[in-house]
Every structure is written in C-alpha cells, then in structure tokens.
C-alpha cells in the first residue's frame, strides 16, 4: 500500500546535497515546499512536491493508498543522530553533585569515575540486559523523530566486551525500526591497569581488537578519544591508520577539553568527521574546511557539563560543514531529545533554524556516510519522514524543550502516531 502524506503547510526537503554536505550559506537552503505532499511506496519515496501535483501522480499510481493529512503541520526528513554511545549499562547521576561542587570531567575520570564507572557496569551486564535497555533508548529516539542513530562501542575496553557492545548494536539494527550505524571505539579510555603503560593498550586495540571487529563486519567506523590525559596525537594517529588499513573509516573525538590538535589530525587522516571541537584552533578549523571534514557539534554535552559550546558560527563561516548530535551517553549527555539539541544549537551557538535542520538531516547523513540513502526528502531515498505539530520550520526552534513530533514514518511505515511509539515497536511480537 502506498502512503500519501498530504497538504502539509511546509515540506522541508533539504534536497540537492547528497553528493557532498552543505557548508556556509548552503546550510540555509532547505527546500521549503508550501502546501506540499510526499508519497511513499515499498519503503521508498516516489514523489515530493505540491499537493496539486501529488493528486495527479496518484491517479496514475492506480493502487490502494493510505492517507495522512498533514494540514497545519510540517514534514521533514527523519532526524539523524551521528554520534552516540547508546549501548551501555549503569547510570551516573551521582556525578552531577560532584560537578556542581566544582569537580571537572577529567578530575572525575582520573579518580576512576566517568567512563571507567560505565565500563565496569557494562562489562558486568549481560547481552540480554544491554539489548533491553538500548531498545528502550531507541524507542525514545523514535519518539523524538530520530530514525537513524550512530552507535559507538567503547565501554568494553577489552576485546570480549567491545564485541558484546557491537553485537548488541547489530542485533538491534536487524530488529528495531531505527537504523543503527556502528563505530568501534575501543580507544575511548585507557583501562586502569594500563594507566602506566598506555602504549600497551594501544597495541591491544590495533593488533587484537581492530582486526576481529573488521573481520566480523561489526563496525563501519573507528573512533578515538584524542585528548590530554587519554590518547595522544601520535597514539590516535596509529589507531586511526590501523582502522583505515582494516577498512574502518576514521572518526575522532577532537579538542573537547584542551586544544590538542585533534582537528588537524582529523584533516590529516581524512576523517569523515571530527566531533566535539570546543577547543579547536583556528588552524584546525581551516584544515577541516580545506579537507571537507564534517564538524559534529554536541551543544547538549557542553550544556550539561556547564562549558562554553563549540564556535559553530566560526566553523560555518569558515566553510566547515556542520552536523549536530545528542552525544547520548550516561555521563555527559543523558538525553535522546535531538529536538532539544536543535534548540540549544540556536540558543547557545547562534545557528539559524534552517542551518539546524541541515545539520540534523543531510549533513548528519554525510557524517555516517549514508547521504545517498537518507537525510533528505527526494525520490529514490528511504521513506523516513517526521510530521511535526508546527506551522513552519522556525516554530520548532522557537518552542524549546517541547516535543512537537506528531508522526514518524520509517521505511514507509508509521512507527509513531500522535506522539506515541506504536506497541509493536515497544514490544516486538506483541509480548
């Protein structure tokens, strides 16, 4: 059955950038169709345009049609989150009071908290528990209009448990409506027993973890936390180059806490994205622009850690393509609300509503190398759509911390209706 989403006040296509991400003034070009419609068939988009033209198209289609009236609402591509640590166990709410009393992220980390705490809980958790908890998070992502999520490992920190995280992501990719794209991040932290010999842990990542992950096809990308007190520039380079050799595309956590040169390294190795970038240097920003590396910015993390966010305006004006993400994790950004992150991008980083939509759709798709399939409403792409209870796209960012999602369509099927995730998604098989 074809699906006809008709007569929206605005259809936001974000079309025309599937070959390369939007940058600079291009991020303002989001393809607004007034009184627009979208028609989906067999999981894909077959028509995008005015409702008048849609009715002509339907006459020639000659088959049963399900209709959704989007009058007074807007339709956008499914939102895409290109940076999460969604597979984990345990919670770190006890760290909030520590930070309110002045403890920094790295001070907590160096005392065995932070990533180390989550690693312990994740190693102890069964695969079944990780599946259940991660599925619940994915359901919440869907409720916020997110149809594709990148999922990193990095709370295992040994081969067995890194593989466990990646296997959970693979199983959810096969069974949950949200698409998951996996990233190997064994270099997320240095385990306590290797604190005095970090090079030995780097060797384990390169020689023992990366080859197995690549051989089993469990990840598309390799990431590293390049930061003072974690992995050095040289160690990060070795890990990313080993990943490239094994067929894993490079990503990098860069310049989050200090200006270490992570942005420059991302450009050097041809990373698909450099993420965080709160402390990126001017030279680093220029190198990202020159090499077309996508800056994945995480304003929610800065907000939650009470830090100044990345300089999005400087990056956009320098020609760096910008994407946005929740950074969903248990310690520095415990949220699945990408719409709230979009609010923060406007209110704390001065991005415009149009730039924000580009950042959470087509540029986010490029940041996970999926822009030929998702990220815009165009004929031939996956039928991933969100219908928002908003009369225009500016309304989304004007009303902050409010979930305006009405309907989510994934692969041409309704999975969220009137703001609620359907029962068959919450409990597959009706159990």
C-alpha positions as CSV (number, residue, x, y, z in Angstrom):
1,X,0.0,0.0,0.0
2,X,1.3,3.4,-0.9
3,X,1.5,6.1,1.8
4,X,0.3,9.6,0.9
5,X,1.3,12.4,3.3
6,X,-0.8,15.3,2.0
7,X,-1.2,19.0,2.2
8,X,1.5,19.9,4.8
9,X,1.9,23.6,5.5
10,X,5.5,23.1,4.6
11,X,7.5,20.1,3.3
12,X,11.2,20.7,4.1
13,X,13.1,18.6,1.6
14,X,16.8,19.6,2.3
15,X,17.4,18.3,-1.2
16,X,20.3,18.7,-3.5
17,X,23.2,17.8,-1.3
18,X,23.5,14.0,-1.5
19,X,27.0,14.2,-3.1
20,X,28.6,16.4,-0.5
21,X,27.5,18.0,2.8
22,X,26.1,21.6,2.9
23,X,28.5,24.3,4.1
24,X,28.4,28.0,4.6
25,X,25.3,29.7,3.1
26,X,24.2,26.3,1.6
27,X,23.1,25.3,5.1
28,X,20.3,27.9,4.8
29,X,19.0,26.2,1.6
30,X,16.5,23.7,3.0
31,X,14.0,23.4,0.1
32,X,10.7,24.6,1.6
33,X,7.6,23.5,-0.4
34,X,4.4,25.2,0.7
35,X,1.2,23.1,0.7
36,X,3.4,20.1,-0.1
37,X,3.0,16.3,-0.1
38,X,5.1,13.2,0.0
39,X,4.2,9.8,-1.5
40,X,6.0,6.6,-0.4
41,X,5.8,3.1,-1.8
42,X,7.7,-0.1,-0.9
43,X,9.8,1.7,1.7
44,X,11.0,4.5,-0.6
45,X,10.0,8.0,-1.6
46,X,8.3,8.1,-5.1
47,X,7.1,11.7,-5.1
48,X,7.8,15.0,-3.4
49,X,6.1,18.2,-4.5
50,X,3.0,20.3,-4.3
51,X,-0.3,18.7,-3.3
52,X,-1.8,19.6,-6.6
53,X,0.9,17.6,-8.5
54,X,0.6,14.8,-5.9
55,X,-3.0,14.2,-6.8
56,X,-2.1,13.9,-10.5
57,X,0.6,11.4,-9.6
58,X,-1.8,9.3,-7.5
59,X,-4.2,9.0,-10.4
60,X,-1.5,7.3,-12.4
61,X,-0.4,5.1,-9.5
62,X,-3.6,3.0,-9.5
63,X,-3.3,1.1,-6.2
64,X,-4.6,1.2,-2.7
65,X,-3.4,4.3,-0.7
66,X,-3.1,5.1,3.0
67,X,-3.5,8.8,3.5
68,X,-2.2,11.0,6.3
69,X,-3.5,14.6,6.4
70,X,-0.6,16.9,7.5
71,X,-2.6,20.1,7.2
72,X,-1.3,22.7,9.6
73,X,1.9,20.7,10.1
74,X,5.4,20.4,8.6
75,X,7.1,17.4,7.2
76,X,10.9,16.9,7.4
77,X,13.3,14.1,6.7
78,X,13.8,11.7,9.6
79,X,16.3,13.2,12.0
80,X,19.7,11.6,12.2
81,X,22.0,11.4,15.2
82,X,25.6,10.8,14.0
83,X,27.3,10.5,17.4
84,X,26.0,8.4,20.3
85,X,27.3,5.9,23.0
86,X,23.9,4.3,23.2
87,X,24.9,0.7,24.2
88,X,25.8,0.8,27.9
89,X,24.6,-0.2,31.4
90,X,24.5,1.8,34.6
91,X,23.8,5.5,35.3
92,X,26.0,8.3,36.7
93,X,23.6,10.7,38.3
94,X,25.9,10.7,41.4
95,X,28.4,12.7,39.3
96,X,26.1,15.6,39.0
97,X,26.6,16.8,42.5
98,X,30.4,16.3,42.2
99,X,30.4,18.6,39.2
100,X,28.1,21.1,40.9
101,X,30.7,21.2,43.7
102,X,33.4,22.0,41.1
103,X,34.9,18.7,40.0
104,X,35.8,18.7,36.3
105,X,35.0,15.9,33.8
106,X,38.7,14.9,33.7
107,X,39.1,15.0,37.5
108,X,36.2,12.5,37.9
109,X,37.7,10.4,35.1
110,X,41.2,10.3,36.7
111,X,39.7,9.2,40.0
112,X,38.1,6.1,38.4
113,X,34.7,7.6,37.6
114,X,33.2,8.7,34.3
115,X,33.9,6.3,31.5
116,X,35.6,3.9,34.0
117,X,32.4,3.6,36.1
118,X,30.3,2.9,33.0
119,X,32.8,0.4,31.7
120,X,32.5,-1.6,34.9
121,X,28.7,-1.7,34.7
122,X,28.7,-2.5,31.0
123,X,31.2,-5.4,31.4
124,X,29.0,-6.8,34.2
125,X,25.8,-6.5,32.2
126,X,24.5,-9.5,30.1
127,X,23.9,-9.1,26.4
128,X,20.2,-9.5,27.1
129,X,20.2,-6.6,29.6
130,X,22.1,-4.4,27.1
131,X,19.6,-5.3,24.4
132,X,16.6,-4.4,26.6
133,X,18.0,-1.1,27.8
134,X,19.3,0.0,24.5
135,X,15.9,-0.9,22.8
136,X,14.2,1.4,25.3
137,X,16.6,4.3,24.4
138,X,15.9,3.7,20.7
139,X,12.2,3.9,21.4
140,X,12.7,7.3,22.9
141,X,14.8,8.4,20.0
142,X,11.9,7.4,17.7
143,X,9.5,9.4,19.8
144,X,11.7,12.5,19.2
145,X,11.7,11.9,15.4
146,X,15.1,10.2,15.1
147,X,15.2,7.4,12.5
148,X,18.9,6.7,12.2
149,X,21.5,6.6,15.0
150,X,25.2,6.0,15.1
151,X,26.2,3.7,17.9
152,X,29.8,3.5,19.4
153,X,31.4,0.8,21.4
154,X,33.9,2.0,24.0
155,X,32.5,0.9,27.3
156,X,34.0,-2.6,27.0
157,X,37.7,-1.7,26.8
158,X,38.7,-5.3,26.1
159,X,38.0,-7.5,23.1
160,X,35.2,-9.6,24.7
161,X,33.1,-6.7,25.9
162,X,33.8,-4.4,22.9
163,X,32.4,-7.2,20.8
164,X,29.5,-7.6,23.1
165,X,28.5,-3.9,22.6
166,X,28.9,-4.2,18.8
167,X,26.9,-7.4,18.7
168,X,24.0,-5.7,20.6
169,X,24.0,-2.9,18.1
170,X,24.0,-5.4,15.2
171,X,21.0,-7.2,16.7
172,X,19.1,-4.0,17.2
173,X,19.9,-2.9,13.7
174,X,18.3,-6.1,12.5
175,X,15.2,-5.9,14.7
176,X,14.4,-2.3,15.6
177,X,12.9,0.3,13.2
178,X,15.7,2.8,14.0
179,X,18.7,2.1,11.7
180,X,21.9,1.8,13.7
181,X,25.4,2.5,12.2
182,X,28.2,1.1,14.3
183,X,31.5,2.6,15.3
184,X,34.3,0.7,17.0
185,X,35.8,2.9,19.8
186,X,38.0,0.6,21.9
187,X,40.1,3.8,22.3
188,X,37.5,5.5,24.4
189,X,39.6,5.4,27.6
190,X,42.7,3.8,28.9
191,X,41.8,1.0,31.3
192,X,43.1,1.4,34.9
193,X,45.6,-1.5,34.6
194,X,47.2,0.2,31.6
195,X,47.4,3.7,33.1
196,X,51.2,3.4,33.4
197,X,51.6,1.8,30.1
198,X,49.1,3.3,27.7
199,X,51.1,2.2,24.6
200,X,50.5,-1.4,25.5
201,X,46.7,-0.8,25.5
202,X,47.1,1.0,22.1
203,X,48.9,-2.1,20.8
204,X,45.9,-4.3,22.0
205,X,43.5,-2.0,20.2
206,X,45.5,-2.1,17.0
207,X,46.6,-5.7,17.0
208,X,43.9,-7.6,18.8
209,X,40.6,-5.6,18.6
210,X,40.5,-3.9,15.2
211,X,41.3,-7.0,13.1
212,X,38.5,-9.0,14.8
213,X,35.9,-6.2,14.6
214,X,36.7,-5.7,10.9
215,X,36.8,-9.4,10.1
216,X,33.3,-9.9,11.7
217,X,31.9,-6.8,9.9
218,X,30.7,-5.3,13.2
219,X,31.6,-1.6,12.5
220,X,31.8,0.9,9.7
221,X,34.0,3.4,11.5
222,X,36.8,3.6,14.0
223,X,36.9,6.4,16.6
224,X,39.4,7.5,19.3
225,X,39.2,9.9,22.2
226,X,42.1,12.2,21.3
227,X,42.6,14.2,24.5
228,X,45.1,15.3,27.0
229,X,45.3,12.6,29.6
230,X,43.7,10.0,27.3
231,X,45.1,9.2,23.9
232,X,47.9,11.4,22.5
233,X,48.0,12.7,18.9
234,X,50.5,10.0,17.9
235,X,48.6,7.2,19.6
236,X,45.4,8.4,18.0
237,X,47.1,8.6,14.6
238,X,48.3,5.0,14.9
239,X,44.8,3.7,15.9
240,X,43.0,5.6,13.1
241,X,45.6,4.5,10.5
242,X,45.2,0.8,11.7
243,X,41.5,1.2,11.3
244,X,41.8,2.6,7.8
245,X,44.1,-0.3,6.9
246,X,41.4,-2.7,8.1
247,X,38.6,-0.9,6.2
248,X,37.2,1.2,9.0
249,X,36.5,4.8,8.2
250,X,38.0,7.3,10.7
251,X,36.2,9.5,13.1
252,X,37.7,11.4,16.0
253,X,36.7,12.9,19.4
254,X,38.8,16.1,18.9
255,X,39.7,19.1,21.0
256,X,36.9,18.8,23.5
257,X,38.8,19.8,26.7
258,X,42.0,21.3,25.5
259,X,43.3,22.4,22.1
260,X,45.5,19.4,21.4
261,X,45.5,19.3,17.6
262,X,42.7,16.8,17.1
263,X,41.0,18.8,14.4
264,X,44.3,19.0,12.5
265,X,44.7,15.2,12.9
266,X,41.2,14.6,11.6
267,X,42.1,16.5,8.4
268,X,45.4,14.8,8.1
269,X,43.9,11.2,8.2
270,X,40.9,12.2,6.1
271,X,38.4,11.6,8.9
272,X,34.7,11.6,7.9
273,X,34.0,13.7,11.0
274,X,35.7,15.5,13.9
275,X,33.4,15.6,16.9
276,X,33.1,18.0,19.9
277,X,35.7,20.7,18.9
278,X,35.0,23.0,21.8
279,X,38.7,24.0,21.9
280,X,39.5,23.6,18.2
281,X,42.2,26.0,17.0
282,X,41.8,28.5,14.1
283,X,44.3,26.4,12.1
284,X,42.3,23.2,12.9
285,X,39.1,24.8,11.7
286,X,40.8,25.9,8.5
287,X,42.1,22.4,7.9
288,X,38.7,20.9,8.5
289,X,37.2,23.2,5.9
290,X,40.0,22.5,3.4
291,X,39.6,18.7,3.7
292,X,35.8,18.8,3.9
293,X,35.7,17.1,7.3
294,X,32.3,17.4,8.9
295,X,32.2,19.0,12.4
296,X,29.8,17.1,14.5
297,X,28.9,19.5,17.3
298,X,27.4,18.5,20.6
299,X,25.9,21.5,22.4
300,X,24.0,19.3,24.8
301,X,27.3,18.0,26.2
302,X,28.6,21.5,26.7
303,X,25.3,22.5,28.3
304,X,25.3,19.5,30.7
305,X,28.9,19.9,31.7
306,X,28.4,23.7,32.0
307,X,31.0,24.5,29.4
308,X,31.1,27.1,26.6
309,X,29.9,25.3,23.4
310,X,31.9,25.0,20.2
311,X,32.1,28.0,17.9
312,X,29.6,27.0,15.3
313,X,29.4,30.4,13.7
314,X,33.1,30.5,13.1
315,X,33.1,27.0,11.6
316,X,30.1,27.7,9.3
317,X,31.6,31.0,8.2
318,X,35.0,29.2,7.6
319,X,33.3,26.7,5.3
320,X,33.2,23.7,7.6
321,X,30.1,21.5,7.1
322,X,28.4,21.2,10.5
323,X,26.2,18.4,11.9
324,X,24.6,18.1,15.3
325,X,24.1,15.2,17.7
326,X,22.9,14.4,21.2
327,X,26.1,12.5,22.1
328,X,23.7,10.2,24.0
329,X,25.8,8.7,26.9
330,X,25.3,8.1,30.6
331,X,27.7,10.7,31.9
332,X,27.9,14.0,29.9
333,X,24.7,13.9,27.8
334,X,21.9,11.7,29.1
335,X,19.2,12.6,26.6
336,X,17.6,11.2,23.5
337,X,16.0,14.5,22.6
338,X,17.6,15.6,19.4
339,X,15.0,18.4,19.1
340,X,16.3,19.9,22.3
341,X,19.8,19.7,21.0
342,X,18.5,21.6,17.9
343,X,17.1,24.3,20.3
344,X,20.4,24.6,22.1
345,X,22.2,24.9,18.7
346,X,20.2,28.1,18.1
347,X,20.2,29.4,21.6
348,X,23.8,28.7,22.7
349,X,25.7,28.5,19.3
350,X,23.7,31.1,17.3
351,X,22.9,28.7,14.5
352,X,19.7,29.6,12.5
353,X,16.7,27.3,12.3
354,X,17.5,26.4,8.7
355,X,21.1,25.6,9.5
356,X,20.0,23.4,12.3
357,X,17.7,21.4,10.0
358,X,20.5,20.9,7.5
359,X,22.8,19.8,10.4
360,X,20.4,17.2,11.7
361,X,19.4,15.7,8.3
362,X,21.6,15.8,5.3
363,X,24.9,16.8,7.0
364,X,24.3,14.2,9.7
365,X,23.7,11.6,7.0
366,X,27.1,12.6,5.4
367,X,28.7,12.2,8.9
368,X,27.8,8.5,8.8
369,X,28.3,8.0,5.0
370,X,24.6,7.5,4.4
371,X,23.7,10.6,2.4
372,X,22.8,8.6,-0.7
373,X,20.1,6.8,1.2
374,X,18.7,9.2,3.9
375,X,18.9,12.8,5.1
376,X,16.6,14.5,2.5
377,X,13.2,14.0,1.0
378,X,14.0,13.1,-2.6
379,X,12.7,10.4,-5.0
380,X,14.6,7.2,-4.5
381,X,15.6,7.7,-0.9
382,X,14.3,5.8,2.1
383,X,10.8,6.9,3.2
384,X,12.0,8.3,6.6
385,X,9.8,11.3,7.5
386,X,8.7,13.2,10.5
387,X,5.5,15.2,10.8
388,X,5.7,18.0,13.4
389,X,2.9,19.8,15.0
390,X,4.3,23.1,13.8
391,X,3.0,25.6,11.2
392,X,6.5,26.3,9.9
393,X,10.1,25.2,10.5
394,X,11.1,28.2,12.6
395,X,8.4,27.2,15.1
396,X,10.4,24.1,16.0
397,X,13.3,26.2,17.5
398,X,11.1,28.9,18.9
399,X,9.4,26.4,21.2
400,X,12.3,25.0,23.1
401,X,12.3,21.7,25.2
402,X,8.8,20.8,23.7
403,X,8.4,17.6,21.7
404,X,6.4,18.6,18.7
405,X,6.7,15.2,16.9
406,X,3.2,14.0,15.8
407,X,4.1,11.2,13.4
408,X,7.2,9.3,12.5
409,X,7.4,7.2,9.3
410,X,10.3,4.7,8.9
411,X,10.8,2.9,5.6
412,X,7.3,4.0,4.6
413,X,5.6,2.6,7.7
414,X,4.1,4.6,10.6
415,X,6.0,3.8,13.8
416,X,5.0,6.9,15.9
417,X,1.4,8.1,15.8
418,X,0.1,11.2,17.7
419,X,3.4,11.3,19.6
420,X,3.3,7.7,20.8
421,X,5.5,4.9,19.7
422,X,3.3,2.0,18.4
423,X,3.0,-1.1,20.6
424,X,4.6,-3.4,18.0
425,X,7.8,-1.2,18.2
426,X,7.9,-1.1,22.0
427,X,7.2,-4.9,22.4
428,X,8.0,-6.7,19.1
429,X,5.9,-9.8,18.6
430,X,3.2,-8.4,20.9
431,X,4.9,-9.7,24.1
